[in-house]
C-alpha cells in the first residue's frame, strides 16, 4: 500500500498545439528565480513581486524570519495567457494548498485544486475541486473540528457527494459565526501493469471565513 500526494508539484497543461508541458509549482514560486522587489508589511512579512524571462510574479507574501510563503501568490506566464493563483498556509511549510489555473481569464477546474464555501439554509455548503488525473477516485472525506465558542470543540468526519466536477458537503451550524476547520482528502486507486493496486491520497486544509 502506497500513499502519496498527487498534486504537490506538477501540473499537466496542454497548449493549442496539443503538446504536453510540465509545470513545476515549486519552480515558478521560487523567488530565487526572479529579479525581486519587496515591501515590508510588518516585522516578518514582506510583500514581494518580480519577473524573469518566462514569468511575472505579480504578488506574493513571505515570512522572512521563518523562510516560508504565506497567503496567495499570483504568477502569469509571458508565453501564454496562463495565470496561477497559489495559496500557502503556515500549517505546512511551503505546501501548495489551493491552486487555481486560469487560461485567458477562465478558471479551468480540471487543472485546479480549491474549495468554495457558502452559508445557506442554516449551515455551510462546501464544494471541493480536485485536478483530474488517471486515477479512479474512491471517496472524498472531510475531517473537521467545529466550535461555536461556547461548547467544547467537536471532531467529526463526513463523506462528500460527487456532483459534476466537484464534491459537496453540507454542515449545519448554530449561526454564521460557528467556526469549522479541517482537512479534506481525496482517496484514489489505480491498477498497475503487474496487477497491484496502488492507493493515493491528496488533501487540502479548509476553514470557514473569520
Buried (B, 14 or more C-beta within 10 A) or exposed (E): EEEEEBBEEEBBBEEEEEEEBEBEBEEBBEBEBBEBEBEEEEEEBBBBBBBEEEBBBBBBBBBEEEEBBBBBBBBBBEEEEBBBBBBBBEEEEBBBBBBBBBBEEEBBBEBBBBBEBEBEEEBBBBBBBBBEBEBEBEEBBBBBEBEEEEEEEEEEEBEBEEEEEBBBBBBEBEEEEBBBBBBBBBBBEEEEEEEEEBBBBBBBBBBBEE
